[in-house]
Amino acid sequence: MFNGIKVIDADGHVMEPNELYDQYIDPKFRDDLEELKRVAETRSGKWFFGIFHQLNTGRPLGVAEVDKPLFRSGRKPVGESPDLRGGFDPHIRIKDMDREGIDVAVCFATVVSSFCALKSVEFEVAMERAYHRWLAEYCSA
């Protein structure tokens, strides 16, 4: 709350951990996932969002150089800095939201939205569904 007004973060992002696909994908697509991981491992700059971040775009959207990390900028909340692990750990995210006075966050995908032109439409849908299963668990916190 800010001066009695509910605050909504209308541009929150999650940073999907790579292991979410291993945990949440429909088992019939595991071979496709392993093949995709082998392709992703040949790309540079894996540390930014993990092995999937460069599959289709060549670099994460909004990042000029893939070998330099993207740092959060903008207003500086009072107290400690935001913990980037909040992108994949909902309990840390809630702590950051509380510190910044955010009541509601509208969360957007970071990586999965770039999964286009994969091996098949069915595999793309399976990747999206795996993400949504993970996100439902993340948001349940």
Buried (B, 14 or more C-beta within 10 A) or exposed (E): EEEEEEBEBEEBBBBBBBEBBEEBBBEEBEEBBEEBBEEBEEBEBBEBBBBBBBBEEEBBEEBEEBEEEBEEEEEEEEEEEBEBEBBBBBEBBBBBBEBBBBEEBEBEBBBBEBBEEBEEEEBBBBBBBBBEBBBEEBEEE
